[in-house]
Amino acid sequence: MTAVPFRKLWMFALVGASVGLAACGSDDSALTAAAPNNPTSPNEQVEPAIAVVANFKNPDAVQRQFTSTACTDNATQPRAGGNSYSVNLQSASGHNIAFTVFEPAEFNCALGNPVVLEGHGYGGSRATSPRGIMGKLIEAGAGVISIDQRGFGESGGSVRVMDPDFEGQDLLQILDWAEDNLDWLRYSNNKSAGDREFNMVAGATGGSYGGGYQLLIHNVDPLKRLDALTPDITWNDLRYSLNPGGTYGIENSAPTEGSIKPTGTVKSGWALLLVAGGESGSLSPKLQGGDPMALQTSGQDNLIRETLLRGATANRFPEGALEFFRYHSPSYWCDAEAAGAQTFLQSEVTPGLAQKTPDPVDILFTQGFRDTLFNFNDGFHNFACYRALEDDKGKKADVRFLTHQSGHILPLSPSTVPGLADLTEQGAQNGLNEIEFQKPGGPFACGDLSISEAQFAFLIEKLFTPQEVAAIKNASDSNAFTTLAANKGKVCLSLNDDIGQGKASENAAVWVNENTLFSKLGPAAKGQATKANLQPITVDFTPGADPLTVLTSAATGILRYPFAPAVLPIELPAGVNTVAGIPTATFEIAPPVDMLMNPVCNEIYAATAMLPLGLAGLEPGCDPMLFVGLGVNRNGAWRLIDDQITPIRGFGKRHVEMTGVAERLAEGETLGLLVYGYHPQYLATASRDLVTPVVALRGTLNLPTLQNLMP
């Protein structure tokens, strides 16, 4: 087949206003124009035709003075596209907003061109030349707007980590500017909002911080202007991502037995990297540009600096700061948990927007199993929230979920430090545990499905007419269009563990039904147990004669780390060789000898709560800390699956949602529960409880599994 140049593809579309447009917020992959006034029976209701029109012909628009005229002056002979230029706006908070507009390769003045927003990661900046899937989108006929988020690149103000009242309002101003200045934008009557019948056709792409902005825009935009989102490796609740272990997102959560509320554990390895990256990414461009006020006006906001500083010194984040982070997360809009006060040492932040249920929108979520910052659980809970949304007619959006083996990878390992690799190998030969944050990432793919190609195909399906989609699909050699269509209603779980490889093989993944994911492979809701096929597994690490089963925390945990972790071998039944999903557990940390420790801890908490010691989070004793994860014994050595660990902190019994993993065990490999008293991913975080350096761990584990899968 002869490839059709992307820039000519719009010519295959119907020239006119009443045409089919790929469905926005619909379960159908495409809608075609309905025959007007031609019902097959007197009682049959006919869906109105979906009309598509360029911005300068938008019947809802007020009179506009377009600054980028592609179609206004001569619609029959549009000027050449493919240009790019930068724009600077003043935000509502008085700072500069910078972004670059990439025009579509060729303008379609009859139907308009869709636009896709593109966002960078934390500490990054906007694209000045096409990157990722931008080039393919531009050639296919979409415009792209790449954004410097608040505080980064050339955009001013302090970084507030996707604050709805700051970053959120800046982003809405960019959409407003686009509507007022780009005459080539595509509009459709498929999703009216307020008093406008026609709404712009727009999508968004980006990963990490560049995924968070997409959900933020959709959640706060009253005009519902985004039609399709493709967030990769982004967060659901920053409290969980930075401080896992609390009862986040659980409505009316009860404390642990003994009336001790579960306390999160600061993910200090990532916190330190984010601080460095955030400050550098915000301050460096301003300082290099000669801005004399950069140190006073840029960098991370002082509220964020205070939070991270107090977390490092007190070994826990303050409650008010955690509420601040929650307001900056999809969980604020998704969960029934009531919003708390955002209090800091010198101020209290009042949110400008109240909690509300988001509107349905088409989303392709992608998440990395090896991601140790925004892990599989973040994607799982985002997927659960947005796939359940319905509009006022009871219609749901098309929400998908794919996984891969990449993501946020801590860039520290023996191979990155000269000489350490040899030392580690020598230690391993002598029975010592490997000192490593995590291994390198694997393929950015789920089986033989490239994630970037899936994102491109998803945006094309949602933003272009069926005729345009067919032409683009026919010109493409990607399997993404057909794979996504064939697996609608299923989730792709990546099983590949080929570290450092760029491409996964076809059998390195499994597609499971969405209902199976929620009924057997993960909790139906936050705080609930995974109803796995296997019976709950009894966990009992009570110190005995075997020193390898002794659990240590605090300084003793750090001393113990070079040796093998405590391990509970798990025997899988015949016919099961794959662990996939989110394990949940009921775990209790207890002193090694049964005693009335919880009442004693309560007395200590009560006595120190309002003292400077307690306010700083430095209660003496009663603060053990363990790290648990599933591992595989491979070639005689235990290794964490996907390098994922879950912290457990404090005495008492509590529900634990462990980090999700996916792994297919080979013949002869053994599964186990690994328990550490310290782990390098939590670099500067360890228990400061020297009263009880040895503890016991008891409970039950719900393990999600799949039947034997062929290698």
Secondary structure, 3 states (H helix, E strand, C coil): CCCCCHHHHHHHCCCCCECCCCCCCCCCCCCCCCCCCCCCCCCCCCCCCCEEEEHHHCCCCCCCCCCECCCCCCCCCCCECCCEEEEEEECCCCCEEEEEEECCCECCCCCCECEEEEECCCCCCCCCCCCCCHHHHHHHCCEEEEECCCCCCCCCCCECCCCCCCHHHHHHHHHHHHHHHECCEEEECCCCECCECCEECEEEEEECHHHHHHHHHHHHCCCCCEEEEEEECCCCCHHHHHCCCCCCCCCCCCCECCCECCCCCCCHHHHHHHHHHHHHHHHHHHHHCCCCCHHHHCCECHHHHHHHHHHHHHCCCCHHHHHHHHHCCCHHHHCCCCCCCEECCCCEECCCCCCCCCCCCEEEEEEECCCCCCCHHHHHHHHHHHHCCECCCCCECCEEEEEECCCCCCCCCHHHCCCHHHHHHHHHHCCCCCCCCCCCCCCCEECCEEHHHHHHHHHHHHHCCHHHHHHHHHHCCCCHHHHHHHCCCEEEEECCCCCCCCCCCHHHEEEEEHHHHHHHCCCCCCCCCCCCCCCCEEEEECCCCCHHHCEECHHHHHHHCCCCCEEEEECCCCCEEEEEECCEEEEEEECCCCCCHHHHHHHHHHHHCCCHHHHCCCCCCCCCEEEEEEEEEECCEEEEHHHCCEEEECCEEEEEECCCEEEECCCCCEEEEEEECCCHHHCCCCCCCCCCCEEEEEEEEECCEEECCCC
